[in-house]
Amino acid sequence: MDEEVKTQTVPKREKALNLMKNIVTWVVVAVAVFMMIFTIISATTLNRNDRSLFGLKMYKVLSDSMKATDFAAGDLVFVKAVDPATLKEGDIVSYISQNTENFGETVTHKIRRLTTDAEGNAGFVTYGTTTDTDDEKVVTYPFVVGKYQFHIPKLGYFFDFLKTTPGYIVCILVPFLLLILSQGLTSVRLFKQYKSEQNAALEEEKAKLAAEKEETQKMMAELMAMKAQMEAQNAQTAQPAQPAQPAQTAEPAEAEQPTTEPAEVASEEPTAPAEPAETAETQRAE
């Protein structure tokens, strides 16, 4: 019973560990991706009047001039471009400052009232809610960047940190190194698991072949034994009991037959015929 409980507990523990590893891996991936996105955004759109993200421009708040009511230094404000003629008293706007102390910087202040400048151009009187002091110059329409939408506290400091070397190492390099390390360990673990499974399969195949070989040898031994038994039985049936042979009798001697040789007959040679007499003409010629 205890062994069954242990065998059930081990897979559950391994499953929980694998789940935790997967969660950590995905968290690291998400952090690395978000850090990269934030870095790209901060480098391309932060504090840029000519760049926007989804129609919104982002600015880091540099002072606490609006801390009393809305946002503080280090916060990240989001501004949307609008028609300056639609702005009214109480709206918060971002504009390019023409004041002496912060000339050229983007300032986000509240509109106190609508007015015109010395040349008759329409504009606004703006102020910071913390000091409740009007800004030096009237903000005319050409210098209005957009209307304030919302802010994220202290995110401006984080973007500034991302631009530094320690920020890059901590927020981007380290997460990616952890991700690479995690994937490397996972690859090694999967490779070891694959090798162990492959070795187990080979051992199983070897054991199967050995068992088949042993079974074959056993069958061969049985067949050889059966063959020997059949040969012995065939040998016994092929040799019946032989009957006793009778005694041999003496054969009578064959009578000798006399041989007769035929008598030789003498043959006489024929005599040569007499030569004929020469003709009369031959004699005359002589």
C-alpha positions in Angstrom: 0.0 0.0 0.0 2.8 2.4 0.9 4.6 1.6 -2.4 1.5 2.5 -4.4 1.2 5.8 -2.5 4.8 6.6 -3.3 4.4 5.8 -7.0 1.4 8.0 -7.2 3.1 10.9 -5.3 6.3 10.9 -7.5 4.4 11.6 -10.8 2.4 14.3 -9.1 5.5 16.0 -7.8 7.2 15.8 -11.2 4.1 17.2 -12.8 4.1 20.1 -10.3 7.8 20.8 -10.9 7.3 20.8 -14.7 4.4 23.2 -14.3 6.4 25.6 -12.2 9.3 25.4 -14.6 7.0 26.3 -17.5 5.5 29.2 -15.6 8.9 30.6 -14.7 10.0 30.2 -18.3 7.0 32.0 -19.7 7.3 34.8 -17.1 11.0 35.3 -18.1 10.0 35.4 -21.7 7.2 37.9 -21.0 9.5 40.1 -19.0 12.2 40.0 -21.7 9.7 40.8 -24.4 8.1 43.7 -22.5 11.5 45.1 -21.6 12.5 45.1 -25.2 9.2 46.8 -26.2 9.6 49.4 -23.5 13.2 50.1 -24.6 12.1 50.5 -28.2 9.3 52.8 -27.2 11.4 54.9 -24.9 14.1 55.3 -27.5 11.7 56.2 -30.3 8.7 58.0 -28.8 9.5 59.2 -25.3 9.7 63.0 -25.1 9.4 63.3 -28.9 6.9 65.8 -30.3 7.1 64.3 -33.7 6.4 60.7 -32.7 3.4 59.0 -31.2 2.2 55.5 -30.3 -1.4 54.7 -31.2 -2.1 58.4 -31.5 -0.6 59.2 -28.0 2.6 61.0 -27.2 4.5 60.3 -24.0 6.4 62.7 -21.8 8.2 62.3 -18.6 7.2 64.9 -16.0 10.3 66.9 -14.9 8.9 68.8 -11.9 6.3 68.7 -9.2 4.4 71.8 -10.5 1.2 69.7 -10.9 1.8 67.4 -7.9 -1.0 69.0 -5.9 -3.8 67.8 -8.1 -2.7 65.5 -10.9 0.9 64.1 -11.4 4.4 64.4 -10.0 8.0 64.3 -11.2 9.0 61.0 -12.8 5.4 60.2 -13.9 4.7 59.4 -17.5 1.9 61.5 -19.1 0.1 60.6 -22.3 -1.1 63.4 -24.5 -3.3 63.3 -27.6 -3.2 65.9 -30.4 -6.3 68.0 -30.6 -7.5 71.2 -32.3 -6.4 74.0 -29.9 -9.7 75.8 -30.6 -11.6 73.0 -28.8 -9.6 73.5 -25.6 -11.3 75.3 -22.7 -10.6 76.5 -19.2 -9.6 73.7 -16.8 -8.1 71.5 -19.5 -4.6 70.2 -19.0 -2.4 70.7 -22.1 1.2 70.0 -23.1 2.9 72.8 -25.0 6.4 73.9 -26.1 7.4 76.5 -23.5 8.5 80.0 -24.6 9.3 80.9 -21.0 12.8 82.0 -20.1 13.6 79.4 -17.5 12.5 76.4 -19.6 12.5 77.6 -23.2 11.9 74.8 -25.7 10.9 72.2 -23.2 7.5 70.4 -23.2 5.5 71.5 -20.3 2.1 70.1 -19.1 0.0 72.6 -17.2 -3.6 73.5 -16.7 -5.4 76.3 -18.6 -6.6 79.1 -16.3 -8.3 81.1 -19.0 -8.5 81.8 -22.8 -6.7 85.0 -24.0 -4.6 86.5 -26.7 -1.0 87.6 -26.8 0.3 91.1 -27.5 0.0 90.5 -31.3 -3.7 89.4 -31.0 -3.0 85.7 -31.5 -5.4 83.4 -29.6 -3.9 81.5 -26.8 -4.1 80.4 -23.1 -2.9 81.4 -19.7 -1.5 78.3 -18.1 -0.3 77.6 -14.5 1.0 74.8 -12.2 -1.5 73.7 -9.6 1.2 73.3 -6.9 2.4 76.9 -7.0 -0.8 78.3 -8.5 1.4 80.8 -10.4 0.7 81.8 -14.0 3.3 80.9 -16.6 5.4 83.8 -18.0 4.2 83.6 -21.7 0.8 83.1 -23.2 0.6 79.7 -25.0 -0.6 80.4 -28.5 -2.1 77.7 -30.8 1.0 76.9 -32.8 2.9 75.8 -29.6 0.2 73.5 -28.3 1.2 69.8 -28.5 -2.0 68.1 -27.3 -4.4 67.5 -24.5 -3.5 65.5 -21.4 -5.3 62.0 -21.3 -3.8 60.0 -18.4 -0.5 59.2 -16.6 1.4 56.2 -15.2 3.2 56.9 -11.9 7.0 56.8 -11.9 7.2 55.0 -15.3 9.3 57.9 -16.6 12.1 56.9 -14.1 11.9 53.4 -15.3 12.3 54.4 -19.0 15.3 56.5 -17.9 16.7 53.5 -16.2 16.3 51.4 -19.3 18.4 53.8 -21.2 21.4 53.2 -18.9 23.9 50.3 -19.1 22.8 48.7 -15.8 19.1 49.0 -16.9 19.9 47.3 -20.2 21.8 44.5 -18.4 19.2 44.0 -15.7 16.0 44.4 -17.7 17.0 43.0 -21.1 20.3 41.0 -21.1 19.7 39.0 -17.9 16.2 37.9 -18.8 17.3 36.8 -22.2 20.3 34.9 -20.7 18.0 33.2 -18.3 15.7 32.3 -21.2 18.6 30.9 -23.2 19.8 29.0 -20.1 16.4 27.6 -19.4 16.0 26.5 -23.0 19.4 24.9 -23.0 18.7 22.9 -19.8 15.4 21.8 -21.3 17.1 20.7 -24.4 19.7 18.7 -22.4 16.9 17.1 -20.3 15.0 16.2 -23.4 18.1 14.8 -25.1 18.9 12.7 -22.0 15.3 11.5 -21.8 15.4 10.6 -25.5 18.7 8.7 -25.1 17.4 6.8 -22.0 14.3 5.8 -23.9 16.3 4.8 -26.9 18.6 2.7 -24.7 15.7 1.1 -23.0 14.1 0.3 -26.3 17.4 -1.3 -27.5 17.8 -3.3 -24.3 14.2 -4.5 -24.7 14.9 -5.5 -28.3 18.1 -7.3 -27.2 16.2 -9.2 -24.5 13.5 -10.1 -27.0 16.0 -11.4 -29.5 17.8 -13.4 -26.8 14.5 -14.9 -25.7 13.7 -15.8 -29.4 17.2 -17.3 -29.8 16.8 -19.4 -26.7 13.4 -20.5 -27.8 14.8 -21.4 -31.2 17.7 -23.4 -29.7 15.2 -25.2 -27.5 13.1 -26.1 -30.5 16.1 -27.3 -32.4 17.2 -29.5 -29.6 13.7 -31.0 -29.4 13.7 -31.5 -33.1 17.2 -33.2 -33.0 16.0 -35.5 -30.2 12.9 -36.4 -32.2 15.0 -37.1 -35.3 17.4 -39.3 -33.3 14.4 -41.2 -31.8 12.8 -41.7 -35.2 16.1 -42.9 -36.8 16.5 -45.5 -33.9 13.0 -46.7 -34.5 13.5 -47.0 -38.3 16.8 -49.0 -37.7 14.9 -51.4 -35.5 12.1 -52.0 -38.0 14.6 -52.4 -41.0 16.5 -55.4 -39.5 14.1 -58.5 -39.0 15.3 -61.9 -37.6 17.1 -64.1 -40.3 16.2 -67.9 -40.6 18.9 -70.7 -40.2 20.6 -71.6 -43.6 20.6 -75.5 -44.6 23.9 -77.4 -45.0 25.4 -77.4 -48.5 25.6 -80.8 -50.5 28.6 -81.8 -52.6 28.1 -81.4 -56.3 29.0 -84.4 -58.7 32.1 -84.1 -60.7 31.6 -83.4 -64.3 32.6 -86.1 -66.8 35.5 -85.3 -68.9 34.7 -85.2 -72.6 37.4 -86.3 -75.0 38.5 -83.8 -77.6 38.9 -84.9 -81.2 41.0 -82.9 -83.6 40.2 -83.1 -87.3 42.8 -84.6 -89.5 44.6 -82.3 -91.8 43.9 -82.9 -95.5 46.9 -82.6 -97.7 46.3 -80.3 -100.6 48.1 -80.7 -103.8 49.4 -77.7 -105.8 48.1 -77.5 -109.4 50.7 -77.7 -112.2 51.4 -74.8 -114.5 50.0 -75.1 -118.0 52.4 -75.6 -121.0 53.4 -72.6 -123.0 51.8 -72.5 -126.5 53.9 -72.9 -129.6 55.1 -69.9 -131.4 53.1 -68.8 -134.4 54.4 -69.3 -137.9 54.7 -65.5 -138.4 57.1 -65.2 -135.6 59.3 -67.8 -137.0 59.3 -66.2 -140.4 60.4 -63.0 -139.0 63.4 -64.6 -137.3 
